[in-house]
Amino acid sequence: MRELVAGLTAASRTFDTGAARKKLVFLAAAARQPGLPAAFRLAWHDQVLFCLAHPDGVDVRRAAERELRRIASLLRKQPPAALRTLANSGVAGSWVQTAFSPDLLRWLVARARRDIDLAWDETDGLEATLPLLALPVEADGLLAPELSTEEWVRAGSGKTPPLAWVLDRVDALGMSPELRERFFATMGLEVRWRLGRGSRTLTRFPSRPVFYQREPLQRGVALGEILGKRLPAPVRLNRRAVTGLIDTARAVLAARGRETDPVTWANPSETTLFRLDRGIDVALFGLLPERRLPIESYFGFVAARNRVPIAYGGGWVFFGRCEIGVNLFEEFRGGESGHVFAQVLRVYRQRFRTRQFLVDPFQFGKDNPEAIRSGAYWFYHRLGFRLTDPLLRSEAEAEYHRIQQRPGYRSPARVLRRLTASRLFLDVGTAERNESPDIEPWRPAAPELAQVSLAATSSITRAFDGDREAACQDASMRVARWLGRGAAGTTGQQRLWFGRMAPLIAMLPGLSAWDRDDREQLGRILRAKGGTRERDYALALQRHRRLEAAFYAVTASP
């Protein structure tokens, strides 16, 4: 098996007639193996998955798909003890043990009821909170020395699976969704989920035409050209297809022990799928109205290549800027990573009319040793991203010059860590015009969100001595009076968001002097925040220049 893994690893990144023949030989030889040695399972699995995402012919694609199904079948027959080396790998048959939000756990219980249970070796938090979940008359029984936490819960939950019982009992406490999530977080409740079709081995995006890789992998990326290429219309999805796409995205992340808000609380009315170049699909998810962020808008994505999920992340949109985060799954990092990220940027650029992208330092190394080891900073640099700090930008340019002049040179970790003291930015206009980003000065495309929020705190403290209930009531009355009837909207979510945003609007200077058009436009923005699609809010913000100027004004005040 060692020779098969080494051979497929060498051939999987090569694309010519000889490489395709070699891949078929290796895949056919593996199919004749009676088993899959533990030492080679993960490496072999990931090379086959790479071949499926980057097939150089119909035969290779079919052989890779057959081999992945064979791997899943073999591993599902193995006892859990034989799969310890695959724990938290996302491979079919293995176990994921981690903590999830209660809503994602509900989803998992509904779809994998027989394959998911509490992780009974991590129940200290559950033991501490059991008195809140049990009836008062049961409290003394919890102290009985002859019963462990697991034994008590299994006895007390009857025919209901223990995990479902815990979820039911927490719901019975009547907490708000936000408090319920904090309650779960303090419990530290972990689950064990044995993976079947929800594994990364078998999870696939909706059917699409296959892109066959018949030339070498693209290393360079013409980012400006990609950003400027018109985005196709989203794929038309019926209600069932939308639900299936959301389920797929949740499985993609959960199999890796991860979740993101826009996927866990995906809004079916704002779930879109874009079919792009070179086999790339990007599924975009907006949040349910009750789960949206208070000021900016958060849209998540999961990307696939030839139906194989390869990356996920999100964009935080506010006026003309989008703070972008991407995580390319490790098994695909030897592929066309730059092209995949460029397609994601293209979607956010055109879907939300983004003028500037920002990257948080964590993405390229701050408190992230893996990103330092991989030299993630240079991935962004080569695409045209630059540091917002001019001094650090000059240091990065000098370091990049050393890389170009000295073959085999790698940037020291201390240099890469120093660069994480600044964010990265990309002005879209510069990229689309193919201009050098090195001389482009840093000019924010949106007010700093933290400063906007601090200005609201200062306003409440100054005017109401910290009484937030009084501040909200006063703000709602004043903003409703300024904007006129109907400003709060007609639905429950619109009225909820009007009340949440009123303190923010009430602090803006000179609002009473705005003309009728500006006020009506502001009313539409507030209603859109609680509307069906948050994209309407994000785009409406950009059109209201006077509102943007007012936010800049409050952030500039001491």
C-alpha positions in Angstrom: 0.0 0.0 0.0 2.9 2.3 0.6 3.9 2.2 -3.1 0.3 3.0 -4.1 0.1 6.0 -1.9 3.4 7.3 -3.0 2.6 6.7 -6.7 -0.8 8.3 -6.6 0.6 11.3 -4.6 3.2 11.9 -7.3 0.7 11.4 -10.2 -2.3 13.3 -8.7 -0.8 16.8 -9.4 0.3 15.9 -12.9 -2.0 16.1 -15.9 -1.1 14.3 -19.2 -1.9 11.0 -20.8 0.8 9.2 -18.9 -0.3 10.5 -15.6 -3.9 9.5 -16.2 -2.9 6.0 -17.0 -0.8 5.8 -13.8 -3.7 7.0 -11.7 -6.0 4.3 -13.2 -3.3 1.6 -12.5 -3.0 2.7 -8.9 -6.7 3.0 -8.3 -7.3 -0.4 -9.9 -4.6 -2.0 -7.8 -6.1 -0.6 -4.6 -9.6 -1.9 -5.6 -8.1 -5.4 -5.5 -6.8 -5.0 -2.0 -8.9 -6.9 0.6 -8.5 -4.2 3.2 -7.0 -0.8 3.9 -4.0 -0.7 6.3 -4.5 1.7 9.1 -1.2 3.5 8.5 -2.2 4.5 5.0 -5.9 5.2 5.2 -5.9 8.9 5.6 -3.2 9.6 3.0 -4.7 7.3 0.4 -8.2 8.7 1.0 -7.1 12.3 0.6 -5.2 11.6 -2.7 -8.2 9.8 -4.1 -10.4 12.7 -3.1 -8.0 15.2 -4.8 -8.2 13.1 -8.0 -12.0 13.3 -7.9 -11.9 17.1 -7.6 -9.3 17.3 -10.4 -10.1 14.5 -12.8 -8.2 14.4 -16.1 -10.8 12.1 -17.7 -14.0 10.2 -17.3 -12.2 7.0 -16.4 -10.2 8.6 -13.6 -13.3 10.3 -12.2 -15.3 7.1 -12.1 -12.5 5.1 -10.7 -11.9 7.7 -7.9 -15.6 7.7 -7.0 -15.7 3.9 -6.9 -12.7 3.8 -4.6 -14.1 6.4 -2.2 -17.3 4.3 -1.9 -15.2 1.2 -1.3 -13.2 3.0 1.4 -16.5 4.2 3.1 -17.9 0.6 3.0 -14.7 -0.9 4.4 -14.4 1.6 7.3 -18.1 1.5 8.3 -17.6 -2.2 9.0 -14.7 -1.6 11.3 -15.2 -1.4 15.1 -14.7 2.1 16.6 -11.5 1.0 18.4 -9.9 0.2 15.0 -10.4 3.8 13.7 -8.7 5.8 16.4 -6.1 7.2 14.0 -9.0 8.7 11.9 -10.7 10.5 14.8 -11.9 14.0 13.8 -10.6 13.4 10.2 -14.0 13.6 8.6 -13.5 10.3 6.8 -16.5 7.9 6.5 -16.8 5.5 9.3 -14.7 7.6 11.7 -15.9 9.6 14.7 -16.1 13.4 15.2 -16.0 14.4 18.8 -16.5 18.1 19.5 -19.0 20.8 20.7 -21.7 22.2 18.5 -24.4 24.8 18.9 -27.8 23.5 20.2 -29.4 24.2 16.8 -26.9 22.3 14.8 -27.2 19.4 17.3 -31.0 19.4 16.7 -30.2 19.1 13.0 -27.7 16.3 13.6 -30.1 14.4 15.8 -32.8 14.6 13.2 -30.5 13.2 10.5 -28.1 10.9 12.3 -30.1 9.8 15.3 -28.5 6.3 15.5 -24.9 7.6 14.9 -24.7 10.4 17.4 -24.5 10.4 21.2 -23.1 12.4 24.1 -19.3 12.1 24.6 -19.6 10.5 28.0 -15.9 11.0 28.8 -16.5 14.8 28.8 -19.6 15.2 31.0 -18.3 17.4 33.9 -20.3 20.4 32.6 -23.4 18.2 32.1 -23.1 16.8 35.7 -22.9 20.4 37.1 -26.0 21.5 35.3 -28.2 18.4 35.8 -29.9 19.9 38.8 -31.3 22.5 36.5 -32.5 19.9 33.9 -34.1 17.5 36.4 -37.1 18.2 38.6 -36.6 19.5 42.1 -37.8 16.2 43.6 -35.0 14.4 41.6 -32.2 16.5 43.0 -31.3 14.2 45.8 -31.1 11.2 43.5 -28.4 12.9 41.5 -26.1 12.5 44.5 -26.6 8.7 44.6 -23.0 7.3 44.5 -24.0 4.1 42.7 -25.1 6.0 39.5 -22.8 7.8 37.1 -23.9 10.8 35.1 -24.4 8.6 32.1 -26.3 6.0 34.0 -28.7 8.6 35.5 -29.3 10.3 32.2 -29.9 7.0 30.3 -32.3 5.9 33.1 -34.1 9.3 33.2 -34.5 9.9 29.5 -36.5 6.7 28.8 -36.8 5.9 25.1 -35.6 9.4 24.1 -31.9 9.4 23.1 -29.8 11.1 25.8 -28.7 13.9 23.5 -32.2 14.7 22.4 -33.4 14.6 26.0 -30.7 17.1 27.1 -31.7 19.4 24.2 -35.4 19.1 25.2 -34.7 19.9 28.9 -32.6 22.9 28.0 -35.4 24.2 25.8 -37.8 23.7 28.7 -35.8 26.3 30.7 -37.3 28.9 28.4 -34.1 30.9 27.7 -33.7 33.2 24.7 -31.7 31.7 21.8 -28.6 33.8 22.8 -28.7 32.7 26.4 -29.3 29.1 25.4 -26.1 29.1 23.3 -24.1 30.6 26.2 -25.6 28.0 28.5 -24.4 25.2 26.2 -21.0 26.8 25.9 -20.6 26.8 29.7 -21.6 23.2 29.8 -18.8 22.3 27.4 -21.1 19.5 26.1 -19.3 17.4 23.5 -20.9 14.8 21.2 -19.5 11.8 19.2 -20.8 11.4 15.7 -20.0 8.4 13.5 -19.9 9.6 9.9 -21.7 8.0 7.1 -23.0 10.0 4.1 -22.3 13.2 6.0 -18.6 12.5 5.8 -16.2 14.4 3.5 -15.6 11.0 1.8 -19.2 11.1 0.3 -20.7 14.6 0.6 -21.2 16.2 -2.7 -22.6 19.4 -4.2 -25.6 19.3 -6.6 -25.0 17.8 -10.1 -23.1 19.9 -12.6 -21.1 19.5 -15.8 -17.6 18.1 -15.0 -14.5 20.2 -15.7 -11.7 17.9 -16.7 -8.2 19.0 -15.9 -6.3 18.4 -19.1 -3.5 20.9 -18.6 -1.1 21.7 -15.6 -2.7 23.3 -12.5 -3.0 27.0 -12.7 -0.5 28.7 -10.3 -0.7 32.3 -11.4 -4.0 34.1 -11.2 -5.2 37.1 -13.3 -7.3 38.4 -10.4 -8.4 41.6 -12.2 -9.7 39.7 -15.1 -11.6 37.3 -12.9 -13.1 40.0 -10.7 -14.3 41.9 -13.8 -15.8 38.9 -15.5 -19.6 39.2 -15.2 -21.1 36.8 -12.6 -23.6 34.4 -14.1 -27.1 34.3 -12.7 -27.6 32.0 -9.7 -28.6 28.4 -10.4 -32.4 28.1 -10.1 -33.2 26.0 -7.1 -36.6 24.8 -5.9 -37.4 24.6 -2.2 -36.2 21.0 -1.9 -32.9 21.8 -3.6 -32.3 24.8 -1.3 -32.9 22.6 1.8 -30.5 20.0 0.3 -27.8 22.6 -0.3 -28.1 23.9 3.3 -27.9 20.3 4.6 -24.8 19.6 2.4 -23.1 22.8 3.7 -23.8 21.8 7.3 -22.5 18.3 6.8 -19.3 19.7 5.1 -18.4 21.7 8.1 -19.7 19.4 10.9 -17.8 16.5 9.6 -14.7 18.5 10.2 -15.9 19.6 13.7 -16.7 23.1 12.5 -19.7 25.4 12.0 -20.4 29.0 10.9 -23.4 31.1 11.7 -24.6 31.6 8.1 -24.6 27.9 7.5 -26.1 26.8 10.9 -28.8 29.5 10.6 -29.0 29.7 6.8 -31.9 31.7 5.4 -33.6 29.5 2.7 -34.7 32.8 1.0 -31.1 33.9 0.7 -29.4 30.7 -0.2 -27.8 31.0 -3.7 -25.6 28.8 -5.8 -23.2 30.1 -8.5 -21.7 27.8 -11.1 -18.4 29.3 -12.1 -15.3 28.5 -14.2 -13.1 25.4 -14.0 -15.6 23.3 -12.1 -16.0 25.7 -9.2 -19.3 26.2 -7.4 -19.8 28.8 -4.7 -22.9 28.4 -2.4 -23.7 31.6 -0.6 -25.7 31.8 2.6 -27.4 34.7 4.3 -28.6 34.6 7.9 -32.2 34.3 9.2 -33.5 37.7 10.2 -33.4 36.9 13.9 -29.7 35.8 13.7 -28.2 38.8 11.8 -25.4 40.9 13.1 -26.4 44.3 14.7 -24.8 46.6 12.1 -22.8 44.9 9.4 -24.0 41.9 7.3 -22.5 38.4 7.4 -22.7 36.1 4.4 -21.1 32.7 4.5 -20.0 30.4 1.7 -19.0 26.9 0.9 -17.1 26.2 -2.3 -16.7 23.0 -4.3 -14.8 21.8 -7.3 -16.5 19.2 -9.5 -19.0 18.7 -6.7 -16.3 18.0 -4.1 -16.4 20.5 -1.2 -13.0 22.2 -1.0 -13.3 25.4 1.0 -15.5 27.5 3.3 -15.5 31.0 4.8 -17.5 34.2 5.0 -17.6 37.9 4.2 -18.6 40.7 6.6 -20.1 43.5 4.5 -20.5 47.1 5.6 -20.9 49.9 3.1 -18.2 49.4 0.4 -15.9 47.0 2.3 -16.0 43.3 2.8 -13.8 41.6 5.4 -13.2 38.2 3.9 -12.1 35.0 5.4 -11.4 31.7 3.6 -10.3 28.3 4.7 -9.2 25.9 1.9 -9.3 22.3 3.2 -5.8 20.9 3.7 -6.2 18.0 1.2 -6.7 20.5 -1.6 -4.0 23.0 -0.9 -1.7 21.7 -3.6 -4.3 22.5 -6.2 -5.6 25.8 -7.7 -6.0 27.6 -4.4 -5.5 31.1 -5.9 -8.1 30.5 -8.6 -10.6 29.2 -6.0 -10.2 32.3 -3.8 -10.4 34.6 -6.8 -13.7 33.1 -7.7 -15.0 33.6 -4.2 -13.8 37.3 -4.3 -15.6 37.6 -7.7 -18.9 36.5 -6.1 -18.6 38.9 -3.1 -17.4 41.7 -5.4 -20.4 41.6 -7.7 -23.1 40.3 -5.4 -22.5 43.0 -2.8 -20.7 45.7 -5.0 -17.7 45.5 -2.8 -15.1 48.2 -3.4 -12.5 46.9 -0.9 -11.6 43.6 0.7 -10.0 43.3 4.1 -8.3 40.3 5.7 -8.0 39.9 9.4 -4.4 39.1 10.6 -5.6 35.7 12.0 -6.0 34.5 8.4 -2.3 34.9 7.7 -0.7 34.1 11.1 -1.8 36.1 14.2 -2.3 33.5 16.9 -2.4 31.0 14.1 0.8 28.9 14.0 -0.4 26.8 11.0 -0.7 30.0 8.9 2.8 31.0 9.9 4.2 27.6 9.0 2.5 27.6 5.6 3.6 31.2 4.8 -0.1 32.1 4.2 0.8 35.8 4.0 2.4 35.3 0.6 -0.7 33.7 -0.8 -2.5 37.0 -0.3 0.4 39.1 -1.3 0.7 37.4 -4.7 -2.9 38.1 -5.3 -2.4 41.8 -4.7 -3.3 42.3 -1.1 -1.2 44.7 0.9 -0.8 45.6 4.5 -2.6 48.7 5.7 0.4 49.8 7.8 2.8 51.6 5.4 6.0 50.8 7.3 5.1 47.1 7.5 4.2 47.2 3.9 7.6 48.4 3.0 9.1 45.6 5.1 7.0 43.1 3.3 8.1 44.4 -0.1 11.8 44.0 0.9 11.1 40.5 2.1 9.3 39.6 -1.1 12.3 40.9 -3.1 14.6 38.5 -1.1 12.3 35.6 -2.0 12.5 36.4 -5.7 16.3 36.9 -5.6 17.2 33.9 -3.5 15.8 30.5 -4.8 14.9 28.2 -1.9 14.7 31.1 0.6 11.8 30.9 3.1 10.7 33.9 5.3 11.6 33.4 8.9 8.6 32.9 11.3 9.6 36.0 13.2 9.2 38.1 10.1 5.8 36.6 9.2 4.6 37.1 12.8 5.7 40.8 12.7 3.6 41.3 9.5 0.4 40.2 11.4 0.4 43.5 13.3 -1.6 44.9 10.4 -4.6 44.0 8.3 -4.4 43.3 4.6 -6.5 45.2 2.0 -7.3 45.0 -1.7 -8.9 47.9 -3.5 -11.0 46.3 -6.2 -10.5 49.1 -8.7 -6.8 48.8 -8.5 -7.0 45.0 -9.1 -9.4 45.3 -12.0 -7.2 47.9 -13.7 -4.2 45.7 -13.1 -2.4 48.6 -11.4 0.5 48.0 -8.9 -0.9 47.8 -5.4 2.4 48.7 -3.8 1.9 52.5 -4.1 -1.8 52.4 -3.3 -2.4 54.2 0.0 -4.7 52.7 2.6 -8.1 54.4 2.6 -10.9 52.6 4.5 -14.0 52.0 2.3 -16.3 52.0 5.4 -16.3 53.5 8.9 -14.5 51.4 11.5 -17.2 49.2 13.0 -15.7 49.1 16.5 -15.7 52.9 16.6 -19.3 53.1 15.4 -20.3 50.8 18.3 -18.2 52.7 20.8 -19.9 55.9 19.7 -23.3 54.4 20.5 -22.1 53.4 23.9 -20.8 56.9 24.6 -24.1 58.4 23.4 -26.1 56.2 25.8 -23.8 56.8 28.7 -23.8 60.6 28.2 -27.5 61.1 27.6 -29.0 58.4 29.8 -26.3 57.6 32.4 -26.1 54.1 31.1 -29.9 53.3 31.3 -30.2 51.3 28.1 -33.9 50.6 28.3 -34.6 54.3 28.6 -32.2 55.0 25.7 -33.8 52.4 23.5 -37.3 53.7 24.2 -36.3 57.3 23.6 -34.4 56.5 20.4 -37.3 54.5 19.0 -39.7 57.4 19.6 -37.4 60.0 18.1 -36.4 58.0 15.0 -40.0 57.1 14.3 -41.0 60.8 14.6 -38.1 61.8 12.3 -38.8 59.2 9.7 -42.6 59.2 9.8 -45.3 56.5 9.7 -44.3 53.1 8.5 -40.6 53.5 9.4 -40.7 50.5 11.7 -42.1 48.2 9.0 -45.0 45.8 9.2 -43.5 42.4 10.2 -42.3 41.3 13.6 -38.7 41.1 12.4 -38.8 44.5 10.9 -40.1 46.0 14.1 -37.5 44.1 16.1 -34.6 45.4 14.0 -36.0 48.9 14.0 -35.8 48.9 17.8 -32.3 47.4 17.8 -31.0 50.0 15.3 -32.8 53.0 16.6 -30.1 53.9 19.3 -27.5 53.8 16.5 -29.5 56.1 14.2 -30.5 58.5 17.0 -26.9 59.4 17.8 -26.2 60.6 14.3 -25.6 64.3 14.0 -28.0 66.6 12.0 -30.6 63.9 11.3 -33.4 66.4 11.8 -32.1 68.5 8.9 -32.2 65.6 6.4 -34.5 66.1 3.4 -37.4 63.9 2.7 -35.6 61.6 0.2 -32.8 61.0 2.6 -35.3 60.1 5.4 -37.3 57.8 3.1 -34.1 56.0 2.0 -33.1 55.6 5.6 -36.5 54.1 6.4 -36.1 51.6 3.6 -32.7 50.6 5.0 -34.1 49.9 8.5 -36.9 47.8 7.1 -34.5 45.9 4.9 -32.4 44.9 7.9 -35.4 42.8 9.1 -36.6 41.9 5.7 -36.5 38.7 3.7 -33.0 39.1 2.3 -30.2 41.0 4.1 -28.5 41.7 0.7 -31.2 44.4 0.2 -29.9 46.1 3.4 -26.2 45.8 2.4 -26.8 47.3 -1.0 -29.1 50.1 0.3 -26.5 51.1 2.8 -24.0 51.8 -0.1 -26.5 54.0 -1.9 -27.0 56.3 1.1 -24.0 58.6 1.0 -25.3 60.9 3.6 -25.7 58.1 6.1 -22.2 56.9 5.4 -20.9 60.4 6.0 -22.8 60.6 9.3 -21.2 57.4 10.5 -17.7 58.7 9.6 -18.5 61.8 11.5 -19.4 60.0 14.8 -16.3 57.8 14.5 -14.1 60.9 14.0 -15.3 62.5 17.3 -13.2 61.8 20.4 
